[in-house]
């Protein structure tokens, strides 16, 4: 106190009066700061509460200034915490001939369009708007779907040129991205809660958080050759054991003969474990700063193969260019202004989210994956525990009732694990259906045997046809006494009578590029 008095004593008059005046000014300034702080706290609380809490907050405003600030906050639309971006432009070149007439994102899985599963997931996470990016050659189909969309989200369709990469697609809609954003591919089906993944992203203030799942041989049948199996896309990914921080990301496509790991990286992170059977689920949460990087780096085309490796390397890149990019990030800018230097140079983090055991995640991007998804979808539930397929159709329900009441048994056999369309399906006498998905307005003749198959809408199957592990696209016609095993029949194609075939594709149109 004496030091303060000596330092602040003016060269004239009584310093006691001067100190009293100074103290009064300080008290007034402190009161003003406290008032402003209270206003800011109340506004911050209001922005994160429901409308009911907003009304209660308005009633508890301490001053007229606070009340007017809260009213302005209520009138101004709140900035969303996350934006949803759905990439629905894949050509599905590995799904021939299924995608000849139908866009890949609209192919039926359990008699539901594939894109409906991602929309439900985003809606359950509480997202209100979704930017849907699609390509020119399927834009009409996608736009028509959203004209009839009855969900709660507001969806806007943005069309890019064919063969546009995923990073290029984001560059196309960069002006619409105003906050952190979630990117989901329109071929993913999962029961993972996005809110839990978002918590991981927030808690680490990550530049990117993406979901990884253990690769499983989905669609494998040990009795069949490996050619019929589903082979997941895996890369070399190094994770820190304790935190699941991504320390290394190298696409397998870029590894020719030898895979190398930096000695410096191993010295910094001795607990790193490199995985080669982790599958990228194509669900990403990006910081808003990432769109700035994508806009600056015009050569970036793919999120998985180019953007993710770049962001992971940026964590440890001490070059001048990298430091300049990092200075754009709010966290680093704040730490540089601090008088206390940070304890580590790794101020940017990339995180992986690993789902808990028992959760599923599948990508429908090959024919084998499409068959597997349709075979398993009837037994799966969403993140809230609700079954994904609530209606199995009248014939499947009748099969369950007939086990209890033999008098109600129909002249054909539809297994309880089948999913049958609710409109216009006809099944002939003595036909048997097992573990199959049958679309609307399908006609199946007498004495047919259908097992592990997918029949899309308006398919005609004549008498005494045997189908095993086969996909038949819309408006196709299979004539009598035919037998197909592990085949794909394109739209509007007619299989001649008495055809015996195995592992063959039937199509009368060229593949959409």
Residue, then its C-alpha position, 0 to 999 in steps of 0.5 A: x500500500x505504501x508503494x502504491x501511495x508513493x507512486x501515485x502521490x501527485x506533486x501538488x496538494x493533499x494526496x489523500x483527496x487525489x486517491x479518494x477521487x481515483x478510488x471512486x473512479x475505479x469503483x465506477x469502472x468496476x461496476x460498469x465492467x461487472x454490468x457488461x459482464x452480466x449482460x454478456x453472460x445472460x446473452x450467452x446463456x440465452x443463445x444456448x437455451x430454448x425459447x421457453x428459457x429465453x422468456x424466463x431470462x427476459x423476465x429476470x433482466x436486471x436493467x433496461x439495457x440488459x432487457x433490450x440486449x436480450x430482446x435483440x438477441x431473441x429477434x436475431x436468428x442464432x448462428x448454428x453450431x454445425x452445418x450439415x453437408x451431404x455429398x450425394x454425387x457419387x456415380x457408383x461406377x463400382x455398382x454396375x449395372x445397378x446405377x444405370x437408371x437410378x442414382x447410387x444415393x437413391x438405390x433401395x436398401x430395405x425398400x428405402x432410398x439409401x439417402x434417407x438413412x443419412x437424412x434421418x441420422x442428421x435430423x436425429x442429431x438436431x440439425x435444421x438445415x442440410x446442403x446437398x451436393x450432387x452432380x449434373x447427370x443425377x441432379x434431376x433425380x436428386x432434386x425430384x426426391x427432395x421435392x417430395x421429401x417430408x422430413x424436418x430439415x430444410x434441404x437445398x440441392x447444389x449441382x456441380x460438374x460431373x467427376x468433381x472431387x469431394x474437396x472441390x465440391x466443398x469449394x463450390x459451396x464455400x460461401x454457404x459455409x459459415x461455421x464448423x460443418x459435418x460432411x457425410x457421404x450419401x452411402x453410409x448407414x450407421x447407428x452412431x450418434x453424431x452428438x457424441x462424435x461432436x462432443x469429441x470434436x469440441x472437447x479437443x478443439x480439433x481441426x477435424x474429427x472423423x469416424x474410423x471403424x474396424x474393417x469387417x469382411x462384410x458380405x463374406x460367405x465362406x462357401x464362396x470364393x473371395x471374389x464375392x466378398x466385400x473388401x473395405x477401403x483401409x489406409x495406414x492410420x497412426x493413433x495415439x493410444x490414450x487420446x485417439x489423436x491422429x498422428x499419421x494418415x497415409x492412403x494405401x493407394x500412395x504406398x507402392x512398396x514400402x511404408x515409412x514412418x518419420x523417426x521424429x514422429x516416433x520420438x515425439x509420440x512413442x505410444x502411437x499405434x499404426x492401424x492398417x485395417x481401419x476403415x474411413x466411414x466418410x463422416x467428418x466434422x471440420x473446423x470452419x478454418x478448413x474451408x479456408x485451407x481448401x480455398x487457398x490450396x486449389x490443387x486439393x481434390x479429395x477429402x480422404x486422400x488429400x485433405x486429411x493427410x494435409x491436415x494431419x501433417x500440419x499438426x507437426x509442420x514447423x515450416x514458415x508456410x504452415x505457421x502462417x496458415x496456423x495463425x489463422x486459427x483462433x486458438x493459436x492467435x489467442x495463445x500467441x497474445x498470451x504472456x505465458x508461452x504454450x507448453x507444446x508446439x502441437x496447437x492443432x489437433x486431428x482426432x479420430x472417433x472410434x464407435x463403441x463395440x456393438x455399433x455398426x457402420x457400413x458403406x454401400x459403395x459396391x455390389x457386394x456391400x449393397x447385397x450385404x446391406x439389404x440382407x442385414x438391414x432388417x435386423x438393425x436399429x438406429x441410434x435411438x434403438x428404433x428399428x430401421x425397417x418398421x414395415x416388412x410388408x403384408x406377406x412377411x407379417x402373414x408368414x409370422x401369423x401363419x406359424x401360429x395359425x396353420x389355417x391362415x397359411x398362404x399357398x406360398x412361403x415367405x420367410x419372416x426375415x424377408x422385406x416385401x413391398x406394401x403395394x402390388x406384390x403378387x406371389x404364385x403358388x408353391x413359391x419360396x422366398x428367404x432372406x430377400x427384399x422384394x420391391x413394390x409391384x413385383x410379380x413372382x410366378x409359381x414354384x419359384x425359389x428366391x434366396x438372399x436376393x434383392x428385387x427392385x420395383x416392377x420386376x417380373x419373375x415367371x414360373x419355376x425360376x431359381x434366384x440365389x444371391x442375385x440383384x434384379x433391377x427395376x422393370x427387368x423380366x426373367x423368363x421361366x425355368x431360368x436359374x441365376x446364382x450371384x448375378x446382377x440384372x440391369x433395368x429393363x433387361x429380359x433374361x431368356x427362358x432356361x438361362x443357367x448362369x453364375x456370376x454374370x452381369x446382364x445389361x443392355x446399356x452402357x455404364x454411367x460415367 
